[in-house]
Amino acid sequence: MGKGRVFLFILVLAAFVMLCPRLAWAQYLKIVVNSESEKLKEVPLEGAYIICFSLDEPLINTFLLTDIRGIAKLPRKGRWKIRVEYLGLEPKLDTTDFKTQDTLHITLQGKPILLGDVVITGQYRITSQEHATYKVKVINQERIIQQGAINLSDILANELNIRLRQDMMLGTSLTIQGLSGQNIKILIDGVPLIGRLNGDIDLTQINLNNIEKIEIIEGPMSVIYGTDAMGGVINLITKKGIAQKIQLGANAYYESIGKYNFDFNLRWRQNEHFWQITGGRNFIQGFTPGTRKTTRAHLWKPREQYFTTIDYIFQKNKIKLRPFGNFFREILFNCGEPVITTRFARAKDEHFITHRVGAGLEISYQLHKNLSLHLLNNYNWFERERQTWIKNLVTLESAPSQNPGDNAIDAFNAFLFRGTLTSTSLEKKLNYQLGYDINLESARGLRIENTLQYIYDFAIFTSTEYEPIRNLILRPALRAAYNTQYGAPIVPSFNIKYSFAQNWQLRAAWAQGFRAPSLKELFFFFVDVNHNIRGNRQLEAEKGNNFNASLIYQSRFQNWNLQFEWAPFYNSITNLIQLAIVDPSTQLYQYVNIAKYTTYGSTLSTKMEWKNWNWELGFNHTARLNMLHDPNSNIPQFLDSYEFRFLPTWHQSFSKWQLFVSLFYKYNGPIPGFTIQNENNQEKIIQTQIQGYHLCDFSLSTQLFQNKLILTTGVKNLFNVTNIQAGFASGAHTAANSLMPVAQGTSYFISLKLSL
């Protein structure tokens, strides 16, 4: 009866969407952008980048993108100077008076080619992907919807140069360019996430219900974002703003392996004010591949998540204020196997409860027409509690475990104070950015020395963008910091971007990065009958040198849009922090700076558009330094791995709806390795290997009633990959192979998104 009511409610809402009158739009200036050439005369340009400068209020700038009809809408009245840009075409300036006209036609000359998304991560101002100084990879909302992605783990599983690793208790972690997740900074609207467990943030805890797009920059971003950004940054941009005065949305998701999700959003705009509240619940049922029987213990643990965000934006004249807050709670259930004897029947259950709470204030102020100030102040709290219960399987009563260490709480607090002063003139050859970055962190827990420790970091950074000749941009940058627990290094970087021969773009960068030792590595204390692990206050920051480049060719041939890209990279890290035994007699383990680590490789990719088809093909090679390399043996110095992906999409527009058919395929090649094994009191180096595997999803997505109703259904994990071999590659030790979980097998999903 409950399910019937839910489906009846959905049908009533859908009928309301069909029958309700169209909401009145606010009055706007319609900007129509076309291209004009011999072969393509008066062709609408989708994705043209429009910068609007108010002549009545000189400190007001607005950024727009044209839709598939080549149209953008400017809702503010007054006089405007408008600049339109499109890659491969000559930019055009025009002026208009919104008080006397309601439509502005602009025609660009030249040969149109592909244009990417608008990006903000690491940039001086909002700009197009092609004009960005850094190479920014964008995953837009359309891709998120078509793939049926619920969390960050889902969407990154198909990305080149990114590998995911599953831990049944700690969640999903990642590597980029062969560097682990503790070298990757994850941001939401520029605010770093805290709560690393074993160095990594669980990607399954980062929901995409309110995410507009995801921006990824590979390579060190330590100058701008500080520690943990040596391998790159992933910035999730939340949805902000609506065309109508009020918008109500609801999303429902079901997957056949036991996922039941629901979330909602309410957005309201009135003049200079914008309010937003979102929330939802995700439930993941326990799952063990290869079995359908009811069991208490599961390989993939049951999870229940609750989340909500609140946003308010006030924007008028020169100032923009945005207070915001968010809350997240997850309970992970680890139910133990029953223990049955003649005297009792019981089981040991664990509950891992995670809380994330954040609150902040973002302030933007236009000091001058080309000079802006941006302030970001934020507080984050993270807590993970472990509760252990002994359950009587006869009476079904539970009692807390009395064993030491079975119940514990680890908590982290972080204050962020960040400000930037940026020159953003489009006419000047020289622009700059000055900034400060203050991070105050604390850690509390039974396994932290003295149960409470602090670490403070104070940094200033600066960068300059200089355009000595047209289409050549140079950006040197520098960061200096003081840290209360370790010697923070001075970090420089240098970026070059050069557009040449109309269709070619070259980016090259050298940057130094660093990863600060964490509070756990500095102050960890865990001593009992089985463990003797202690932190090390003398740790130094990991330091790295990175060289990366990208060469992009984009062009249009009649009905074809093409983009080719080659992106090599090289990382060299010193002072790598590792846990090592320092006193064999007492079995004392400690975090120490002992190692050097190197990765290199390249990515080759292409994007093609032809009529109703879009293709993405890519190949990646990554080589990792073998820490056990011996020049006097045949053990290789570097270990190679490969990836390949293919993402075709077919779409068709009908009179009142659109259809998208998509395939998402990626092959993760084997990862070789070496380890030391003790045999007959002698150490021997043994080769290991993580097995390669294929991932493939298929989906159908339909957009109805002007995108008010979006229905997506499909199949995930077509090859039914669950566990892969991870152990000795060959020889007499193959029996020691173990299984590594990758995915939950083939499943079917359906997603319904409703917007009123």
C-alpha positions, -999 to +999 in steps of 0.1 A: +000+000+000+029+024+008+045+019-026+012+024-043+008+057-027+043+068-037+037+060-073+002+077-072+019+108-059+045+108-087+017+104-113-002+133-098+028+155-099+036+145-135+000+153-145+002+186-128+033+195-148+015+187-180-016+206-172-004+236-153+001+269-173+036+279-181+051+301-154+056+337-164+092+346-172+108+378-160+113+403-187+147+399-204+170+410-232+173+382-257+208+380-272+210+359-304+244+348-315+251+333-350+282+324-371+286+335-406+309+319-432+307+306-468+296+271-458+279+279-425+258+311-429+237+322-400+242+291-380+232+294-343+261+290-319+255+269-288+279+276-259+290+311-271+306+329-241+290+363-234+305+389-210+281+418-201+295+450-186+269+474-171+273+510-183+249+523-157+266+505-128+303+500-138+311+475-112+285+449-124+296+421-147+274+392-159+285+360-177+261+341-200+262+311-223+240+306-254+217+276-256+212+252-286+193+280-304+222+305-300+201+325-274+210+339-240+188+359-217+199+389-197+174+397-170+187+432-159+175+464-175+198+493-184+227+500-209+252+473-215+285+467-233+286+431-245+315+410-256+309+377-273+336+350-276+337+317-294+368+295-300+380+299-336+359+331-342+368+367-339+354+382-306+328+410-311+319+440-289+285+457-290+265+480-269+227+480-262+201+498-242+178+473-226+153+501-220+146+507-257+151+472-273+145+436-262+166+417-288+202+420-298+215+400-328+253+394-330+270+376-359+306+363-355+330+358-384+352+328-389+351+291-387+334+277-356+348+247-337+342+229-304+338+250-273+341+235-238+323+243-206+327+274-184+351+268-155+361+287-123+386+264-105+420+280-103+410+309-126+410+346-121+374+349-133+347+327-148+359+317-182+355+292-209+374+259-208+394+268-238+404+302-224+415+288-190+452+289-182+450+256-164+439+224-182+405+218-166+385+186-171+347+192-167+320+166-160+287+184-165+253+178-151+241+161-184+268+135-180+259+129-143+222+124-153+229+101-182+252+079-162+228+076-132+256+087-109+246+091-072+280+099-056+315+109-066+327+073-068+301+065-095+311+093-118+349+090-114+349+052-121+349+059-159+375+087-159+409+083-175+440+086-153+419+079-122+418+046-104+394+037-076+400+013-047+373-002-025+376-007+012+346-023+028+350-003+060+366+029+050+349+034+016+362+043-019+395+061-025+413+072-056+446+078-073+454+104-100+485+102-121+496+073-099+494+095-067+472+084-039+441+101-026+459+119+003+476+139-024+443+149-040+423+178-026+385+175-028+366+208-027+329+217-027+326+253-040+362+259-031+359+246+005+381+215+012+365+184+027+380+171+059+377+136+075+404+115+059+405+079+071+438+062+064+447+092+043+416+092+020+382+107+019+354+082+012+340+092-022+307+074-016+299+100+011+300+128-015+265+130-030+258+146-064+221+155-059+228+192-058+259+193-080+259+214-112+293+201-125+326+187-114+359+204-124+392+183-122+427+198-125+455+171-127+489+181-113+500+202-084+477+230-073+496+236-040+503+273-047+465+281-047+451+254-024+480+244-001+486+209+013+471+177-002+469+192-037+501+177-051+483+153-074+455+177-083+421+190-071+385+179-077+361+208-072+323+201-071+302+232-081+267+233-065+236+245-083+229+282-078+202+303-093+170+296-113+152+313-142+117+312-125+108+328-092+103+295-075+113+259-083+104+227-065+122+194-075+122+158-063+144+129-074+139+092-069+164+064-076+162+026-074+188+000-082+182-037-082+211-045-058+193-028-030+197+010-034+167+032-026+173+070-028+151+100-026+160+137-024+143+171-029+151+207-036+134+240-031+147+272-048+133+306-045+144+339-061+130+374-054+149+403-069+184+403-053+176+374-030+180+337-036+172+309-012+178+271-016+173+241+006+180+205-004+179+172+014+175+135+010+181+100+021+202+073+005+199+036+016+223+009+004+212-026+013+239-051+022+251-072-007+274-102-012+282-111-048+273-147-058+248-154-032+210-147-028+205-162+006+196-141+035+227-135+057+237-112+085+273-105+072+277-089+039+308-080+018+293-047+008+280-032+041+246-017+045+247+021+046+221+047+054+228+084+046+209+116+054+220+150+040+208+185+037+222+219+025+210+255+030+220+284+008+212+321+008+226+345-018+222+383-017+236+401-047+232+438-055+254+464-071+290+457-060+285+431-033+275+394-031+269+376+002+264+339+005+260+323+039+256+285+036+254+253+057+254+216+052+248+184+073+256+148+065+251+116+086+259+081+076+255+048+095+275+018+082+263-015+096+289-043+099+269-073+112+291-102+123+287-139+116+266-158+142+285-177+169+264-206+181+272-230+209+252-252+233+252-223+258+245-192+236+239-179+202+252-144+196+270-121+171+293-091+173+280-061+154+297-028+146+281+005+137+303+032+122+285+066+125+299+095+105+288+131+109+299+161+087+287+196+096+298+227+077+289+264+079+304+293+060+301+328+046+313+338+011+317+375+003+325+390-031+330+427-035+338+446-067+363+473-056+367+486-091+356+477-126+386+454-130+394+447-093+375+422-071+378+410-036+367+375-026+365+362+010+357+327+022+352+318+058+342+283+068+340+259+097+339+221+092+334+194+118+339+157+111+333+128+135+334+090+131+322+069+159+327+032+163+301+013+184+304-024+190+275-044+202+271-080+213+237-092+201+218-121+216+203-139+187+177-156+209+163-126+227+174-101+200+188-078+227+221-059+223+246-048+248+277-026+243+310-045+241+333-041+270+365-049+251+390-020+251+391-003+217+358-016+205+341+017+211+359+049+201+353+084+186+376+103+163+367+140+157+383+167+135+376+204+134+388+228+107+385+266+103+393+281+069+399+318+063+407+326+027+408+358+007+419+368-028+423+402-045+422+398-082+427+420-112+404+408-140+407+432-169+401+418-203+418+447-220+451+448-200+481+425-207+489+422-171+466+408-143+474+395-109+461+378-078+471+382-042+457+360-015+460+347+021+450+312+034+446+304+071+438+268+082+433+259+119+428+222+125+424+200+155+421+162+161+406+145+191+405+107+199+418+080+221+445+071+195+458+107+194+486+116+217+472+133+248+438+128+231+438+163+216+463+180+192+463+211+170+480+222+138+478+258+124+489+269+089+492+306+078+500+312+041+502+340+015+502+334-022+505+355-054+504+349-091+506+371-123+491+366-157+510+383-184+501+383-221+533+396-239+519+388-273+484+379-285+473+343-275+503+337-252+497+338-215+524+333-188+515+327-152+542+326-125+530+320-090+545+316-055+532+305-020+549+309+013+536+295+046+543+291+083+531+260+101+531+253+138+541+217+135+566+213+106+587+234+082+564+244+054+582+247+021+581+277-003+561+265-034+566+280-069+548+272-102+549+285-137+522+280-164+522+287-201+492+287-225+496+294-262+470+293-289+484+291-324+475+283-359+438+290-351+430+254-341+459+245-318+464+251-281+495+243-260+496+243-222+527+235-202+534+238-165+561+232-140+550+233-103+563+222-070+538+206-046+537+194-010+517+173+013+518+182+050+521+154+075+486+149+090+478+151+127+475+113+127+510+109+113+524+134+138+505+123+169+491+088+164+494+067+196+482+031+196+498+007+220+483-026+232+493-063+233+492-065+195+502-029+184+530-005+190+524+024+166+534+060+173+534+093+154+565+113+147+567+150+155+599+153+134+582+146+101+588+169+071+564+177+044+564+156+012+578+177-016+572+171-053+582+185-087+556+181-115+559+187-152+528+184-174+516+196-207+487+193-231+485+198-268+450+202-282+437+204-318+401+214-324+384+218-357+352+215-377+348+197-410+314+202-425+292+181-401+321+169-379+335+185-348+368+171-337+391+175-307+424+156-302+445+159-271+478+146-259+487+152-222+520+139-208+530+142-171+559+136-147+559+136-109+589+133-086+583+132-049+608+132-020+604+128+017+575+103+011+559+095+044+555+058+052+548+037+082+579+016+089+594-005+117+621+015+136+628-009+165+625-046+157+630-055+194+599-038+205+581-040+171+578-002+172+562+012+140+565+049+132+557+073+104+590+084+088+604+102+057+622+075+040+613+072+003+614+088-031+586+082-055+582+089-092+553+085-117+551+095-154+528+088-183+505+104-208+469+105-219+457+105-255+421+113-261+397+124-288+361+138-288+340+137-319+305+151-328+287+141-359+250+148-365+233+132-335+264+113-323+290+122-297+321+100-291+348+101-265+378+078-269+408+078-247+440+059-237+462+063-207+496+050-197+510+054-162+543+042-149+551+040-112+585+037-095+592+002-082+603+009-046+621-025-046+641-019-077+676-032-076+700-022-104+719-055-101+688-076-107+662-080-135+635-063-114+622-033-134+626+002-122+591+013-133+558-006-134+534+001-162+496+001-163+472+011-190+436+023-193+412+027-222+377+042-224+349+046-249+319+068-243+294+070-273+261+089-270+233+092-295+206+119-290+175+129-308+152+159-303+115+155-309+088+181-308+083+180-270+110+157-257+146+145-261+162+110-260+198+102-251+213+067-255+247+063-238+274+037-233+301+042-207+330+017-211+364+017-194+391-010-192+415-008-162+446-028-171+466-049-147+488-032-121+521-051-115+540-049-083+566-064-061+566-073-024+590-089+002+581-123+016+599-141+044+607-178+035+627-199+058+640-168+076+651-153+043+636-123+026+627-129-010+612-104-035+580-118-051+562-103-081+525-094-076+497-082-098+463-067-095+441-081-122+427-059-150+390-056-155+363-041-177+335-017-165+305-010-188+272+009-182+243+015-206+216+040-201+185+056-218+176+091-207+144+110-217+138+147-211+101+157-212+081+189-208+110+213-213+132+193-189+106+194-161+106+156-161+138+135-167+136+097-167+168+077-169+170+039-169+198+014-177+221-014-168+253-010-147+283-032-148+273-052-179+303-076-175+292-085-140+326-076-124+326-082-086+360-094-073+394-095-090+426-114-083+452-094-063+482-114-054+512-132-067+515-131-105+529-166-111+550-194-097+546-215-066+529-188-047+497-184-067+478-202-040+483-170-019+462-149-043+435-129-026+403-113-040+399-076-042+363-062-044+356-039-073+319-036-079+286-052-069+278-070-101+253-063-128+223-042-117+194-024-132+185+012-122+158+038-128+160+074-119+131+100-120+138+137-117+109+161-114+111+199-115+081+223-111 
